[in-house]
Amino acid sequence: MTETTANRREDFRFFHRLRVRWAEVDMQKIVFNAHYLMYFDTAIADYWRAMALPYEEAMHSLGGDLYVRKATIDFRASARMDDVIDVGMKCARIGNSSIVFEGALFRQDQYLVGCELVYVFADPATQTSKPVPTGLREVLLGFEAGEPMRTVETGGWDALGEGAGALRRAVFIEEQNIPKELEWDAHDAVVLHAVARNRLGQVIATGRLLDAEDGVSHIGRMAVHRTLRSGGHGAAVMQALEKAARARGDREVALNAQRSAERFYARLGYAVHGEPFEEAGIPHVEMRRSLR
């Protein structure tokens, strides 16, 4: 057993919320002890998303992977079925090849269980330890310091097309099975594009702004990395494109929203305009927002 040094809510800037399920309690009607490690591991996965890092691609670009070296738990009190609990997680220390995370599980302000997870950065083929890459070190330290994990830039296809195109291919062609001949068109070469990048420079969201007709511009090809949705990255791209449309004098912006994303656009101030329709075999609806 170990006692973590971070055992107050204010010790953490990141939390993952969950509700205890019936299958996670034992005959004593408290959470079975092994599930706490699962809770902390789930929180770690969400921690990577909070840093805007798609884990698999990020580790591939860094030339290694993280392996658990040691996991220790500090039991103070038990969680019970249907409790809403917050799992705090923080990067506590970074060594030459190791990264130490501290976690704490809270029911409201009550500290229930703590943990210390020691990871080693290593070569995936041999599992031989390697120095923690500077890029990863800077991302972790920056996140704990409250620095932005995302930047958004706008520009032409020549500058942004490689990253934007790769993400669109992954989302529309590979994930949604849209025929590639429907994805690429002549607009790409001449319209304004926006991309959101994480701190490793990876494109995690993209969209484009077409020229206006009668003061109404059109946003399209909105895509967000599959593992990073609901992280605000799509909204950041939308805001950048709307800013560009407003700067050139457009009075309204329209888009063809997939019905599954209708609520996302509604939260950004868009309203349904017209009747639903199908595009590339996917239900859509036009939505519009005034820029004035």
C-alpha positions in Angstrom: 0.0 0.0 0.0 1.1 3.5 -0.7 -0.1 6.9 0.4 -0.4 9.4 -2.5 0.6 13.0 -1.9 -2.4 14.3 -3.9 -5.5 13.5 -1.8 -7.6 16.7 -2.1 -9.8 17.8 -5.0 -7.8 21.0 -5.4 -4.7 18.9 -6.1 -6.1 18.0 -9.5 -7.1 19.9 -12.6 -8.5 16.9 -14.4 -11.4 14.7 -13.4 -13.2 11.8 -15.0 -16.8 11.2 -13.6 -18.4 7.8 -13.5 -21.3 6.1 -11.7 -20.7 2.8 -9.9 -22.6 0.0 -11.6 -24.2 -3.1 -10.0 -21.7 -5.4 -11.6 -18.9 -3.7 -9.9 -19.9 -4.3 -6.3 -19.2 -7.5 -4.3 -21.1 -9.4 -1.6 -20.3 -6.7 0.9 -22.2 -4.3 -1.4 -19.1 -2.2 -1.9 -17.0 -1.8 -5.0 -14.8 -4.9 -5.5 -11.2 -3.8 -4.9 -9.9 -4.8 -8.3 -12.3 -2.4 -10.0 -10.6 0.6 -8.6 -7.6 0.0 -10.9 -10.1 -0.2 -13.8 -11.5 3.2 -12.7 -8.0 4.8 -12.7 -7.1 3.2 -16.0 -10.3 4.6 -17.5 -9.4 8.0 -16.2 -5.9 7.8 -17.7 -7.5 7.2 -21.1 -9.7 10.3 -20.7 -6.6 12.3 -19.5 -5.0 11.6 -22.9 -8.1 12.9 -24.6 -8.1 16.0 -22.5 -4.5 16.6 -23.8 -5.9 16.3 -27.4 -3.8 13.2 -28.0 -5.2 10.3 -29.9 -3.2 7.7 -28.0 -2.3 5.2 -30.7 -1.3 7.8 -33.3 0.5 9.9 -30.7 2.7 7.0 -29.4 3.4 6.0 -33.0 4.7 9.5 -33.8 6.8 9.5 -30.6 8.4 6.2 -31.5 7.4 4.3 -28.4 4.7 3.3 -26.0 3.9 3.4 -22.3 4.0 0.3 -20.2 2.8 0.0 -16.6 5.8 -0.7 -14.3 4.0 -0.5 -11.0 0.5 0.2 -9.7 -0.2 0.8 -6.0 -3.5 1.6 -4.3 -4.3 3.4 -1.1 -7.7 2.3 0.3 -9.4 4.7 2.7 -13.1 4.3 2.2 -15.4 2.3 -0.1 -17.6 3.4 -3.0 -21.0 1.8 -3.2 -23.5 0.9 -6.0 -24.9 4.0 -7.8 -22.4 6.4 -6.2 -21.3 9.2 -8.6 -17.6 9.5 -8.2 -14.9 11.7 -9.6 -11.5 10.3 -10.5 -8.8 12.9 -10.3 -5.6 12.3 -12.2 -2.4 14.2 -12.5 1.1 13.7 -13.9 3.2 14.0 -10.7 6.7 13.4 -11.9 8.6 12.7 -15.1 12.0 10.9 -14.9 14.4 9.9 -17.7 12.2 7.1 -19.0 9.4 6.9 -16.4 6.2 8.9 -15.8 4.4 8.8 -12.5 0.7 9.6 -12.3 -1.2 10.1 -9.1 -4.9 9.6 -8.9 -7.6 10.0 -6.3 -11.2 8.9 -6.2 -13.7 11.2 -4.6 -17.4 11.0 -3.6 -18.2 14.7 -3.6 -15.3 16.0 -1.4 -14.6 12.7 0.4 -11.4 11.0 -0.5 -12.0 7.3 -1.0 -9.1 5.7 -2.8 -5.8 6.9 -4.1 -3.3 5.4 -6.5 0.2 5.8 -8.0 0.8 4.5 -11.5 4.3 4.3 -12.8 4.7 4.0 -16.6 7.9 3.4 -18.5 8.3 4.8 -22.1 9.7 1.9 -24.1 10.3 0.5 -27.6 7.2 -1.5 -28.5 9.1 -4.2 -30.2 11.6 -5.0 -27.4 9.9 -3.2 -24.4 13.3 -1.7 -23.7 13.1 1.6 -21.9 13.8 4.8 -23.8 14.0 8.5 -22.7 10.6 10.2 -22.5 10.5 12.3 -25.7 10.7 16.0 -25.3 7.4 16.5 -27.1 5.6 14.3 -24.7 7.3 15.8 -21.7 6.2 19.3 -22.8 2.6 18.2 -23.4 2.3 16.7 -19.9 3.9 19.7 -18.2 1.9 22.1 -20.3 -1.4 20.4 -19.5 -0.7 20.4 -15.7 0.2 24.1 -16.0 -3.1 24.9 -17.7 -1.7 25.7 -21.1 -3.8 25.3 -24.3 -3.6 21.9 -25.8 -4.9 23.0 -29.2 -4.2 25.6 -31.9 -6.4 26.4 -34.9 -5.1 27.8 -38.1 -6.7 28.8 -41.4 -5.3 28.8 -44.9 -5.3 27.2 -48.3 -5.1 23.6 -49.4 -1.4 23.9 -50.3 -0.5 24.6 -46.7 -3.2 22.6 -44.8 -4.3 20.0 -47.3 -2.0 17.1 -46.2 -3.2 17.0 -42.7 -6.8 18.0 -43.4 -7.0 15.4 -46.2 -5.7 12.6 -44.1 -8.3 13.3 -41.4 -11.1 13.6 -43.8 -10.0 10.3 -45.4 -10.1 8.6 -42.0 -13.5 10.0 -41.0 -15.5 10.1 -44.2 -14.0 7.4 -46.4 -12.8 4.8 -43.9 -15.2 5.4 -41.0 -18.4 6.4 -42.7 -17.8 4.5 -46.0 -18.4 7.5 -48.2 -17.1 6.8 -51.8 -13.8 8.6 -52.3 -15.1 10.2 -55.6 -17.7 12.0 -53.5 -15.3 13.3 -50.9 -12.8 15.2 -53.1 -13.9 18.0 -55.4 -12.6 21.1 -57.1 -13.5 23.4 -54.2 -10.6 22.2 -52.0 -8.0 24.0 -54.1 -9.7 27.4 -53.9 -11.6 27.7 -50.6 -10.5 28.5 -47.1 -9.6 25.6 -44.8 -9.2 25.4 -41.0 -7.4 22.7 -39.0 -7.0 22.2 -35.3 -3.7 20.7 -34.2 -2.6 19.2 -30.9 0.7 20.0 -29.2 2.4 17.3 -31.3 1.3 19.0 -34.5 -1.2 16.3 -35.4 -4.4 17.5 -37.1 -7.4 16.5 -34.9 -10.2 18.5 -36.6 -10.8 20.2 -39.9 -13.4 22.1 -41.9 -13.7 24.4 -44.9 -15.5 27.6 -45.9 -16.9 28.0 -49.4 -17.4 31.3 -51.1 -20.7 33.2 -50.2 -23.7 33.4 -52.5 -26.0 36.3 -51.8 -24.3 36.9 -48.5 -24.7 33.2 -47.3 -21.5 31.2 -47.0 -21.3 27.5 -46.5 -19.2 25.4 -44.1 -18.5 21.9 -45.0 -16.3 18.8 -44.7 -16.3 19.1 -40.9 -14.4 16.2 -39.4 -13.0 15.5 -35.9 -10.7 12.6 -35.0 -12.8 9.6 -33.9 -11.3 9.4 -30.3 -11.4 13.1 -29.6 -15.0 14.0 -30.3 -16.8 16.1 -27.7 -13.5 17.7 -26.7 -14.4 21.2 -28.2 -12.1 20.7 -31.3 -14.9 20.8 -33.8 -16.4 23.9 -32.1 -13.0 25.6 -32.3 -12.8 25.0 -36.1 -16.3 26.3 -36.6 -15.5 29.5 -34.7 -12.4 30.1 -36.9 -14.4 29.6 -40.1 -17.3 31.8 -38.8 -14.8 34.5 -37.9 -13.4 34.4 -41.4 -16.9 34.6 -42.9 -17.8 37.5 -40.7 -14.6 39.3 -41.6 -15.4 39.2 -45.3 -18.9 40.5 -44.8 -21.0 37.4 -45.0 -24.4 37.8 -43.2 -25.2 34.2 -42.7 -23.5 30.8 -42.7 -25.1 27.5 -43.7 -24.1 23.9 -43.5 -25.5 20.4 -44.3 -25.4 18.7 -41.0 -25.5 14.9 -40.6 -28.6 14.3 -38.4 -26.3 12.6 -35.8 -24.5 15.9 -35.4 -27.6 18.1 -35.4 -27.5 18.8 -31.6 -23.8 19.7 -31.8 -24.6 22.4 -34.3 -27.7 23.5 -32.4 -25.5 24.2 -29.4 -23.4 26.5 -31.6 -26.4 28.5 -32.5 -27.5 26.9 -35.8 -31.2 26.3 -36.6 -32.8 23.8 -39.0 -33.6 25.3 -42.4 -35.8 23.2 -44.7 -36.6 19.5 -44.8 -34.2 16.6 -44.1 -32.5 14.9 -47.1 -30.0 12.2 -47.9 -26.4 12.9 -49.0 -24.0 10.1 -49.8 -26.5 7.7 -48.2 -26.4 9.6 -44.9 -29.4 11.6 -43.4 -28.7 15.3 -43.4 -30.5 18.6 -42.7 -29.5 22.1 -43.7 -28.8 24.4 -40.7 -28.1 28.1 -40.7 -26.8 30.8 -38.3 -26.8 34.6 -38.6 -23.5 36.3 -38.4 -24.9 39.7 -37.4 
